[in-house]
């Protein structure tokens, strides 16, 4: 049996109460997310429920796309996102494994691909 441990987040940012004071999408600390590193990211709501898990070769631009793109799986639920956790994972195979594992282990609400628990 393979034992997979979900990595601890390297960066966690939280949506601010006064969005007019925040920089990007209500998150003033968006700049803390690495621009040129690969990893996985997790969107949570204010109740701590996992909404979406994704992976990217360049993590900050990919997260930004989820807030701007018209085809993102979370496009109808962007306002729900209250916390973003980022885990730096440089290896592409490891990113794929972690993403699939987290989606299914923590039952991400809005992931439609790689879902085995429905």
C-alpha positions, 0 to 999 in steps of 0.5 A, a space after each residue: 500500500 502506498 502512504 501519501 501525506 498531504 503536504 503542509 501549506 507553504 503559503 496561506 492567504 485569507 480574504 480581507 473583510 474590507 475588499 476595497 482595501 485589498 489588492 487582488 480579489 480581496 486578498 492583500 497577501 496575493 504577492 506571497 504566492 510564488 510566481 515562478 514555482 510549481 505546486 498545488 493550491 486549495 481554495 477554502 470557504 469561510 467554514 473551512 470546507 475545501 472547494 477546489 484543488 488545482 495544480 500548476 507549473 507556475 502557481 500565481 498566474 494559474 490562481 489568477 486565471 481562476 478568478 478571471 477566466 470564464 471557463 474556470 470550474 469555480 467561476 460561479 463560486 469565486 465569492 465563496 473563496 475565503 482562504 487559499 493554501 499553496 504547497 510548493 511542489 516542483 516535480 510535475 508527477 508529484 503535483 499530479 499525485 497530490 492533486 488527485 489524492 487531495 481531491 478524493 481524500 478531502 472531497 473537494 466540492 467543485 472539482 469535476 475531473 479526477 473524482 473517484 468518490 461520487 
